[in-house]
């Protein structure tokens, strides 16, 4: 798997620390008291445990639909109603962006709901590391509106940190701080310029 793997030793070491058992992620991701709604393709079962573990390591309580016992067994209009409720309940919304994301019918719908309810400062993309530095990334133009989670260095610091990067104004917020910040709070004081 190339997710969270890179030539950077920091990423490799961090990856080894957050890999979780595939059978365990549905137990850990919760429908109640979650603070992050993780939108993802159903085809990304192999990388989903790592993404959940990564976010948990930064202090998040993650919601995924597969762990929600209140969702209907068969997808229906009720599914959409429940997902809208869950998106509203979680202060943060993150999209796991992989090659499979572009073919998902649910991700753009969920992102549209989150964009309206959360506002831009509370939505982020968690891209496949292999695509983070690709100048063509992301393929869907609308994804370029959103900050993304990257390993980068703040101006004046030498050690890279995981941050939510606002590439429009070249500022970032450490991921742990971004996850703690309540929905609707001012970004002032949390943004730092990056190198």
N, C-alpha and C positions, 0 to 999 in steps of 0.2 A: 504494500500500500504506500502511496506517495503522500498521503495526507499527513500533515505535520512532520514531514521529513524533508530535510534540506541538507546542504553541505555545511551549514552553520552548526557548530557544535552545541550552541545554546538550544537550538530547536530540537536537535537529536536527543540531548539529555532530558529536556522537558518532556518530549514525547514518551520516552521510556517510563517516566514517572506518572503519566496520566492514562495509560492504556488500561481499560477496564474489560472485564469479561463480557462478551456479547450477550449472554443470557441475563446479566445483571442490570443492564441499562434501563429496562422498562420498570424495574422495581425502584430504581433510584430517581428517575424522572417522575415528577408528581403532577397531578392535576390540581392539587390544592396547595396553596401557599407558595406557588412558584413565582419567581420574579422575572423570569425570561421565558418568552414563548419562542421555541426553536422551530422555525419553519424549515422543512427539508423534503427532499424527494424520497418517496418510498423505496426507490432503487438504491439508496445510499445506506442500507443496513450495515454494510461493512465498516463505514467510517463514522456512523452515528455514535457508537459508544465512545470513541475517541473525542469527538466534538463535545459530548456531554461531560466527559471527564475533564477536558480542557477548561470548560466554563465553570465547572464545580471547583476546580483548583484555584480559580480566581474569585470564588465566593458566591457564585450563582446557584440558585435553585431552579432547575430547568423543567419546563413543561414540554412534553411531546405528546402528540395525539394518541399514539399507540399505548401509552400508559394510562389514558383517561377511560376509566370504566363507565363513565356516564355517556360516552359517545355511542351511538347506535352501532350494532354489529355490521349492518349494511349501510353504505354511504347513501345519504338522503338529504332532503332540505333541512331536517333536524340537525344533521351533522354540521351544516353551514351555520345554523343558529348557535349551536354550542361552541363552535370554533370562534365565532365573533365574540361571544361572551368571554372565552378564555383569553383572546387577544386583548380585550378591554381590561381584564383582571390583572394581567402581567404588566408591570411598569416598563419593561424592556422587551424589544422584539429583535431577534437575530435570524438572518437567513443563512443557512449552510449552503454556500454556493459551490457546486461541483459541475462536472460535465453533464450530469443527469438533470440539474436544475432547469436548464433551458427547455426541457421537454415536459416539465411538470405543469399541470393545469391549476393546481392548488396554490403553488408558491406565489404567482403574480396576484391572485385573488387575496391571499392572506396579507401580502405586502401592501396591497391597496388599502385594506382595512386598517392595518397598522399605521400606514402613512397618515391617514385621516385622524385616527384616534390618539396616536402617540406623539405625533409631530417629529420632524427630522432628527432632533437631538437624541431621541430615544430608540432609534432604529439603526442597526448596523449589519454589515455583511461579514460573514466569516468565510473567506474564500479558501479554496484549495491552495496550499502554499505554492504549488507549481504554477498557479495562475496569478499570484500576487504581483509579480514583477513583469508580467507580460503586458506590453503596451496595448495590445488588443483587448485586454480584459477590462471590463466585462463585455460580453457580446451584446447583451440587450442594453441599449442606450440608457434606458430609465434607471438601471442599476448604478450608473455613474452619478446619480443624485445623492447616494447614501455613503456615509462614512464606512470604512472597513477596518476590521481587526487585523493588525499587522505587528510584526516584530520590528521595531525601529528605535532610533536614538533621538532623545530630545537635545535641543541645542545646548551646548555647554556640558553635556554628560557624555561619558565614554561607553557605558554599558547599555546595550539595547534592552528595551522592555516591551511587553505586549501592550499595545495601545489601540484606542479607537482613533483612527486617522481621518481627519477632515481634510481631504486632499484639495478642496477648493481654496482654503485659506492657509494650508500648510501648518495646521496645528493638530495637536493630539491630546487625548486624555488617557491616563493609564487605565487599562481595562478594569482593574479592581475598583478604581474610583468611579468609573463610568457606570459599572454595575450597581454600586451603592447609591448613586445619585437618584433621588426620587424623580418620578415623572413630572415634567413641567418646571423644574428648578432651573435657574439661570446657569448658563455655562460659564459665566464670568468667574475668573479665578481658577478654573480647572483646566483651561486650555493652555498648552505650552507650545512654542514653536519647535519644529523639528529641524534636524540638520539638513 
